[in-house]
């Protein structure tokens, strides 16, 4: 019989190494509505330790529940934006929080949190997702809760990030900040580079990222981006133009404590270019121990960016001259990443992130041993070629009998709307595969992606 230990479309049994049932992390699903549960209770329980989660979206949506289960904490949500994509907002589990409030300034928000906590400061603080990085940094500094070092902007603004690497002598990408199209084109023409990347300074989820082979393509990308509103609801007034790196792309997830980073896991990305934009196709787990040069480089990059405490999500390319950072997020890997780590690895990214903030001694004990994979895992990203209406969904029947099938997130029914896939947010779903045999895993990955490219998983009637 197939080696796959799970019935199709069911969750695995929790184990000490995998305490969170899969899929345990909400992931943005195209067309999902924003949940509307009843309002949270007005304050945390009297005398109960309190964890504040800034922007508890995507993978960060599990922090409140996990903190309650592991440490008996109540949680308060601090929300920074009302203009995030609906698919991202839909991952916020309001029912897991004792209270919520909107971020204004660090001082005003801190005072409001302290009021909710009965006049005392909260006990712990964690960043839930990328939009909340700067508000998180401001609150951590205000309360003195193991803040990161240096200006927060270098951990969000991609131009400042590359500038900081350059100043610190860490290999970086040749880059230019442009406030108009002509500046971007002139830099591209004089750079001597073969290919370019154009993207917003503060984008995430590959929003607004364009690969360009010529200065004319740089011009076209700029014309499409300037004045547009990004995923965070901000008007794009500046763009980053930089060299397009050549080589395999990796994601490295780490958690730091007092300046000492621990690399928890690595994945290798597979991407395709659609209409000039990179689109994720697969994310495959790799052994951390196989890439010491990447681990060493990430430690240097994190030090340069001042990420001394908590999680970091770093994306880099292994070029002919060594690893070079694309960008780092001072937060945990989004989407399903932490769930995949818990299923396949000896270490939990979610638990280590919480422990670094809530239980430092536990963090030190857990990180005495190096991480390793006990099985392979791949996340396949599915793409819709057009915006329209779903007429048939065959993901479950086409993928569920594969030997390595673990689960999928594709719940679309006939009549549901679907958007053309242009970035990570508009991927209509995921198929997650896992197996102890690398050949079986590679075969099934190829099969799923082939079906998706041929349009055999989701039928879409274009329009709308």
Buried (B, 14 or more C-beta within 10 A) or exposed (E): EEEBEBEBEEBBEEEEEBBBBBBBBBBBBBBBEEEEEEEBEEBBEEEBBBBBBBBBBBBBBBBBBBBBEBBEBBBBBBBBBEEBBEBBBBBBBBEBBBBBBEBEEBEEBBBBBBEBBEEEBBBBBBBBBBBBBBBBBBBBBBBEBBBBEBBBBBBBBBBBBBBBBBEEEBBBBBBBBBEEBEBBBBBBEEBEBEBBBBBBBBBBBBBBBBBBEBBEBBBBBBEBBBEEEBBBEBEBEBBBBBBBBEBEBBBBBBBBBEBEBBBBBBBBBBBBEBEBBBBBBBBBBBBBEEBEEBBEBBBBBBBBBBBBBBBBBBBBBBBEEBBBBBBBBBBBBBBBBBBBBBBBBBBBBBBBBBBBBBBBEBBBEBBEEEBEBEBBBBBBBBBBBBBBBBEEBEBBEBBBEBBBBBBBBBBBEEEBBBBBBBBBBBBBBBBBBBBBEEEBBBBBBEBBBEBBBEEEBBBBBEEE
